[in-house]
Amino acid sequence: MANGTPAATQLAAYVDNKFFPFYCGLIVFLIIIPRYRR
């Protein structure tokens, strides 16, 4: 899968667009929630 086909590139971009905001939200959630609970 290291031949750099457009389909693989599109798949990587799709996964990035799906999971990057999710991980950002998860990190913000983990940082903010403990501050609320104190």
C-alpha positions as CSV (number, residue, x, y, z in Angstrom):
1,M,0.0,0.0,0.0
2,A,3.1,2.3,-0.3
3,N,2.6,3.0,-4.0
4,G,0.7,6.3,-3.2
5,T,-2.4,5.7,-5.2
6,P,-5.0,8.5,-5.1
7,A,-7.5,6.1,-3.5
8,A,-5.2,5.5,-0.6
9,T,-4.5,9.2,-0.3
10,Q,-8.2,9.9,-0.2
11,L,-8.8,7.2,2.4
12,A,-6.0,8.7,4.6
13,A,-7.5,12.2,4.2
14,Y,-11.0,10.8,5.0
15,V,-9.7,9.1,8.1
16,D,-7.8,12.2,9.2
17,N,-10.9,14.4,8.7
18,K,-13.0,11.9,10.7
19,F,-10.7,11.2,13.6
20,F,-8.6,14.4,14.1
21,P,-11.6,16.5,15.4
22,F,-12.6,13.5,17.5
23,Y,-9.2,13.2,19.2
24,C,-9.1,17.0,19.7
25,G,-12.5,17.0,21.3
26,L,-11.5,14.0,23.5
27,I,-8.3,15.8,24.7
28,V,-10.2,19.0,25.5
29,F,-12.9,16.9,27.3
30,L,-10.3,15.2,29.4
31,I,-8.6,18.5,30.2
32,I,-11.8,20.5,31.1
33,I,-14.0,17.9,32.9
34,P,-11.6,17.4,35.9
35,R,-11.5,21.2,36.4
36,Y,-15.3,21.3,36.5
37,R,-15.6,18.5,39.0
38,R,-13.3,20.1,41.7
